[in-house]
């Protein structure tokens, strides 16, 4: 992956535009919360003053939002840092148990599911191999794995289910040793709706390459990049 590093700020726009700055109006509450969480995720831990500088928020606005996120247990305080000039600083970090994400990948050779905490660390995973991703069995495996892993998250802390899969599974029947048309059930199938109904979780579906790139931008090597070139290599690619 080619990465162009952000200069001059610990918080750069991950999509190649100018660095994002926060706003103090109430309508930007959710945006500013994400901005603060992103700054802390990139740095590991920041004091309130550092958060304000990194995001462009006023000290008061940053403090109010941080206190709210602390009360919601999305953030956690670390031990104060002493021995420096001025008052001791209290680093603020993400709370690993503050939120969880559940992901499922439906691939040409397997169904994989993973539960991650708020830091992106893997809590648990499941994998089912198959000769070909027949719609019925693959969705049943995905739903079963999602339900099992969802039970491991703290109650009320699971953000939802994200599904990554190729957008053209129905075209690979012959290449996967199946009869022509064996995978036609994927054509036009509402995968998000089917898995949402089977798991009770809010579900979104993305192309597997798009999902992999988004993960690098949010949690991987590209988190500090202004722009990045991502190459995805998988089965048959």
C-alpha positions as CSV (number, residue, x, y, z in Angstrom):
1,X,0.0,0.0,0.0
2,X,1.3,3.4,-0.9
3,X,0.7,6.1,1.7
4,X,1.1,9.9,1.7
5,X,1.6,10.9,5.3
6,X,-0.2,13.8,6.9
7,X,2.1,16.7,8.0
8,X,1.5,19.3,10.6
9,X,-1.3,17.6,12.5
10,X,-1.9,14.4,14.3
11,X,-5.4,14.3,12.7
12,X,-5.6,14.4,9.0
13,X,-8.5,13.8,6.6
14,X,-8.3,10.1,5.6
15,X,-9.9,10.8,2.2
16,X,-7.3,13.1,0.7
17,X,-8.9,16.5,1.4
18,X,-7.6,19.2,3.7
19,X,-7.3,18.3,7.4
20,X,-10.8,18.1,9.0
21,X,-11.5,20.7,11.8
22,X,-14.3,20.5,14.3
23,X,-17.2,22.9,14.9
24,X,-18.8,24.1,18.1
25,X,-22.5,24.2,17.1
26,X,-24.9,21.7,18.6
27,X,-25.8,20.3,15.1
28,X,-22.3,19.1,14.8
29,X,-22.4,17.0,18.1
30,X,-22.2,13.6,16.5
31,X,-19.6,14.8,14.0
32,X,-17.4,16.3,16.7
33,X,-17.7,13.1,18.8
34,X,-16.4,11.1,15.8
35,X,-13.7,13.6,15.3
36,X,-12.5,13.3,18.9
37,X,-12.7,9.5,18.8
38,X,-10.7,9.5,15.6
39,X,-8.0,11.7,17.1
40,X,-7.6,9.5,20.1
41,X,-7.6,6.4,18.0
42,X,-4.8,7.7,15.9
43,X,-2.7,9.0,18.8
44,X,-3.5,6.2,21.4
45,X,-4.2,8.7,24.2
46,X,-4.5,12.5,24.5
47,X,-5.1,15.0,27.2
48,X,-8.2,17.3,26.9
49,X,-5.9,20.1,25.8
50,X,-4.3,18.0,23.1
51,X,-7.7,16.9,21.9
52,X,-8.8,20.5,21.5
53,X,-5.6,21.3,19.5
54,X,-5.9,18.2,17.4
55,X,-9.5,18.7,16.4
56,X,-9.7,22.5,16.2
57,X,-12.5,22.5,18.9
58,X,-12.5,25.1,21.7
59,X,-11.2,23.8,25.0
60,X,-14.7,24.1,26.5
61,X,-16.4,22.2,23.6
62,X,-13.7,19.5,23.7
63,X,-14.0,19.1,27.4
64,X,-17.8,18.8,27.3
65,X,-17.8,16.2,24.6
66,X,-15.0,14.2,26.3
67,X,-16.9,14.2,29.6
68,X,-20.0,12.9,27.8
69,X,-18.0,10.1,26.1
70,X,-16.4,9.3,29.4
71,X,-19.9,9.0,31.0
72,X,-21.0,6.8,28.2
73,X,-17.9,4.6,28.8
74,X,-16.6,5.0,25.3
75,X,-13.5,6.7,26.6
76,X,-11.4,6.0,29.7
77,X,-9.0,8.0,31.8
78,X,-5.4,6.8,32.3
79,X,-3.1,7.6,35.1
80,X,-2.0,11.2,35.3
81,X,1.3,12.1,33.8
82,X,3.5,13.9,36.3
83,X,7.0,15.4,36.2
84,X,6.2,17.9,33.4
85,X,5.9,21.6,33.4
86,X,2.4,22.7,34.6
87,X,-0.4,20.7,36.0
88,X,-0.4,16.9,35.7
89,X,-2.1,15.8,32.5
90,X,-4.7,13.0,32.4
91,X,-4.5,11.0,29.1
92,X,-7.8,10.0,27.6
93,X,-7.9,6.7,25.7
94,X,-10.6,4.6,24.0
95,X,-12.3,2.1,26.2
96,X,-11.8,-1.3,24.6
97,X,-15.1,-2.5,26.0
98,X,-17.0,0.7,25.1
99,X,-18.2,-0.7,21.8
100,X,-17.9,-3.8,19.6
101,X,-18.1,-4.4,15.9
102,X,-19.1,-7.7,14.2
103,X,-17.9,-8.5,10.7
104,X,-18.7,-11.3,8.3
105,X,-16.9,-12.1,5.1
106,X,-18.7,-14.3,2.5
107,X,-16.0,-15.4,0.1
108,X,-15.6,-17.9,-2.7
109,X,-14.0,-20.4,-0.5
110,X,-15.1,-19.6,3.1
111,X,-17.4,-17.7,5.4
112,X,-15.5,-15.9,8.1
113,X,-16.8,-14.0,11.1
114,X,-15.0,-11.8,13.6
115,X,-15.9,-9.8,16.7
116,X,-13.6,-6.8,17.5
117,X,-13.5,-4.4,20.4
118,X,-13.4,-0.6,20.2
119,X,-9.7,-0.7,19.6
120,X,-10.1,-3.0,16.6
121,X,-8.6,-6.0,18.5
122,X,-10.0,-9.4,17.7
123,X,-12.1,-10.8,20.5
124,X,-13.2,-14.0,18.8
125,X,-13.5,-15.4,15.3
126,X,-15.1,-18.3,13.4
127,X,-14.4,-19.7,9.9
128,X,-16.3,-22.2,7.7
129,X,-14.7,-23.6,4.6
130,X,-16.8,-24.5,1.5
131,X,-16.2,-25.6,-2.0
132,X,-18.5,-22.9,-3.3
133,X,-20.6,-20.2,-1.6
134,X,-24.1,-21.6,-2.2
135,X,-26.5,-18.9,-1.0
136,X,-28.5,-21.0,1.5
137,X,-25.7,-22.7,3.4
138,X,-23.4,-19.6,3.3
139,X,-26.1,-17.3,4.7
140,X,-26.9,-19.9,7.4
141,X,-23.3,-20.2,8.4
142,X,-22.9,-16.4,8.5
143,X,-26.0,-16.0,10.6
144,X,-25.0,-18.7,13.1
145,X,-21.5,-17.3,13.5
146,X,-22.8,-13.8,13.9
147,X,-25.3,-14.9,16.6
148,X,-22.6,-16.8,18.5
149,X,-20.1,-14.0,18.4
150,X,-22.7,-11.3,19.2
151,X,-23.3,-13.1,22.5
152,X,-19.7,-12.5,23.5
153,X,-20.0,-8.7,23.4
154,X,-21.1,-6.6,26.4
155,X,-24.8,-6.1,26.4
156,X,-25.9,-3.0,24.5
157,X,-22.4,-2.3,23.2
158,X,-22.6,-4.0,19.8
159,X,-22.7,-1.4,17.0
160,X,-24.0,-3.8,14.3
161,X,-23.0,-6.3,11.7
162,X,-20.9,-5.5,8.6
163,X,-20.8,-7.9,5.7
164,X,-18.0,-8.0,3.1
165,X,-18.5,-10.0,-0.1
166,X,-17.7,-9.9,-3.8
167,X,-20.4,-8.2,-5.8
168,X,-20.4,-10.9,-8.5
169,X,-20.6,-14.2,-6.7
170,X,-23.3,-15.4,-9.1
171,X,-20.8,-15.3,-12.0
172,X,-18.3,-17.8,-10.5
173,X,-20.2,-21.0,-10.6
174,X,-18.2,-22.8,-13.3
175,X,-14.8,-21.5,-12.0
176,X,-15.7,-23.0,-8.6
177,X,-16.6,-26.4,-10.0
178,X,-20.4,-25.9,-9.9
179,X,-22.9,-26.3,-12.7
180,X,-23.9,-23.1,-14.6
181,X,-26.5,-21.2,-12.6
182,X,-25.7,-22.9,-9.3
183,X,-25.0,-19.5,-7.7
184,X,-27.7,-17.5,-9.4
185,X,-29.4,-17.2,-6.0
186,X,-27.0,-14.4,-5.2
187,X,-28.3,-12.3,-8.0
188,X,-30.4,-9.5,-6.6
189,X,-30.5,-11.2,-3.1
190,X,-31.1,-8.8,-0.2
191,X,-28.2,-10.1,1.9
192,X,-28.4,-7.3,4.5
193,X,-32.1,-7.9,5.0
194,X,-31.7,-11.7,5.3
195,X,-29.0,-11.4,7.9
196,X,-30.7,-8.6,9.8
197,X,-33.8,-10.8,10.0
198,X,-31.7,-13.8,11.1
199,X,-29.6,-12.0,13.7
200,X,-31.7,-9.0,14.9
201,X,-28.7,-6.8,14.1
202,X,-28.5,-3.7,12.0
203,X,-26.6,-4.9,8.9
204,X,-24.7,-3.3,6.1
205,X,-23.1,-4.9,3.1
206,X,-20.0,-3.8,1.2
207,X,-17.8,-5.1,-1.6
208,X,-15.0,-7.0,0.0
209,X,-12.2,-4.8,-1.5
210,X,-14.0,-1.7,-0.4
211,X,-14.4,-3.0,3.1
212,X,-10.8,-4.0,3.3
213,X,-9.7,-0.5,2.2
214,X,-12.0,1.1,4.7
215,X,-10.6,-1.0,7.5
216,X,-7.0,0.1,6.6
217,X,-8.2,3.8,6.7
218,X,-9.9,3.4,10.0
219,X,-7.7,1.0,11.9
220,X,-4.7,0.0,9.8
221,X,-1.5,1.4,8.3
222,X,-3.4,4.1,6.4
223,X,-4.9,5.8,9.5
224,X,-2.3,8.6,9.4
225,X,-2.4,9.0,5.6
226,X,-3.8,12.0,3.7
227,X,-4.3,9.7,0.8
228,X,-3.5,6.0,0.1
229,X,-3.4,3.5,-2.8
230,X,-4.7,0.1,-1.6
231,X,-4.3,-3.1,-3.6
232,X,-6.5,-6.0,-2.7
233,X,-5.6,-9.5,-3.7
234,X,-7.9,-12.4,-3.1
235,X,-9.1,-15.7,-4.6
236,X,-9.2,-15.5,-8.5
237,X,-7.7,-11.9,-8.4
